[in-house]
Amino acid sequence: MSQTTRVDQSAETVTHSRNVERLVAGQPTSDGAGVRLTRVITQHLQRRLDPYLMLDAFGSDNPDDYIAGFPNHPHRGFETITYMIAGRMRHNDSRGNEGILQNGGVQWMTAGRGIIHSELPEQEAGVMEGFQLWLNLPANEKMGEPAYKDIQNDDIAEIQPNTNVKARVIAGASHGVSGAIQHPVTQPLYLDVHFSGPGHFGQSLKPDHNAFIFVYRGAVTVNGKNVPLKHMAILENDPQADGVVIETDDAAKLILIAGRPLKEPIAQYGPFVMNTQQEIIQAVTDFQEGRLN
């Protein structure tokens, strides 16, 4: 189990919380070899939530919804962050990496110039639940060296700012505690916040960073606006706001994501995300001709 660090709530004092700009309900879809999931960030939100390209939420206790997994498929030009709440998946890729993604663990993969990988269930029954987030890479890193990192549950910092609130710090920093992943360009913040009862959680945010929350248990409020179960709340960019305060009267869980926008052109074709259409054509050609990896 991760060791929980008690921290001072005043370390993240927020004097002016962001408001909810809008609520977004995820769209049911399937991907891979038929895995059922909910797509929360779609292409039409990529500009608004730059540097984030996609968020999928998956969760089912029916093996038919996940058993076929994600057989070999390519990526280029961005990073994938898979956070497993429950279940086991095995990762294999064209760079020779192999690992088990399991309860509470994170897989952070930088596709860079190209990687081919698979994610297949290591279970035939039980619950499989988690998230996959796509984080864009800046133009000068899109053709960089691919990388892969497994972060096990015990290696993720957990903080407790007050009695009924805990947060897992996956990326960035919260209340003076740094997560396992840091990226100097996009500066991702990724928190998994758990309320065991009534409480509030404050997190400082840079005014120019795009941010959102997704509620996966219960419901919460942000500045009086209710954010119901299985909804994403896009947080308003307000130059006067120095963060966000999230409150609830009951048990709830959510992920809080923020990052520095790249403000670069986005060209996407399936698993390839580049800056121009010509670069997309080259990515497809490289894959077809066996040069992606």
Number of C-alpha atoms within 10 A of each C-alpha: 10 14 11 14 14 14 18 14 17 10 14 21 18 19 14 16 23 26 21 22 12 13 18 14 16 19 14 13 12 16 14 16 14 15 18 20 22 19 20 20 22 14 13 10 13 15 17 14 23 23 29 30 24 21 20 22 23 20 20 19 13 13 16 14 18 28 19 15 21 19 14 16 14 20 25 27 30 28 24 20 19 21 24 24 20 18 22 22 20 16 21 17 18 15 14 7 13 17 15 20 27 24 18 20 24 26 21 20 21 27 27 19 20 26 24 18 21 18 22 22 20 16 15 12 15 13 16 24 20 22 19 19 20 20 22 26 26 20 16 8 15 22 17 16 12 21 15 17 15 19 20 18 21 12 17 23 21 27 23 20 22 15 13 16 20 23 25 23 24 27 21 22 21 27 21 12 15 17 20 15 18 15 11 8 13 20 18 25 24 24 24 19 22 19 25 15 14 15 18 20 23 21 20 21 21 16 17 12 22 23 29 20 24 28 21 18 15 17 21 26 18 20 14 11 16 15 23 18 17 19 18 24 25 21 23 18 18 16 11 11 18 18 23 27 20 22 21 21 15 14 17 22 22 24 18 22 22 25 25 21 21 18 10 15 12 19 15 17 12 10 15 20 23 25 17 12 14 10 16 21 14 12 25 19 13 14 19 10 9 9 13 19 17
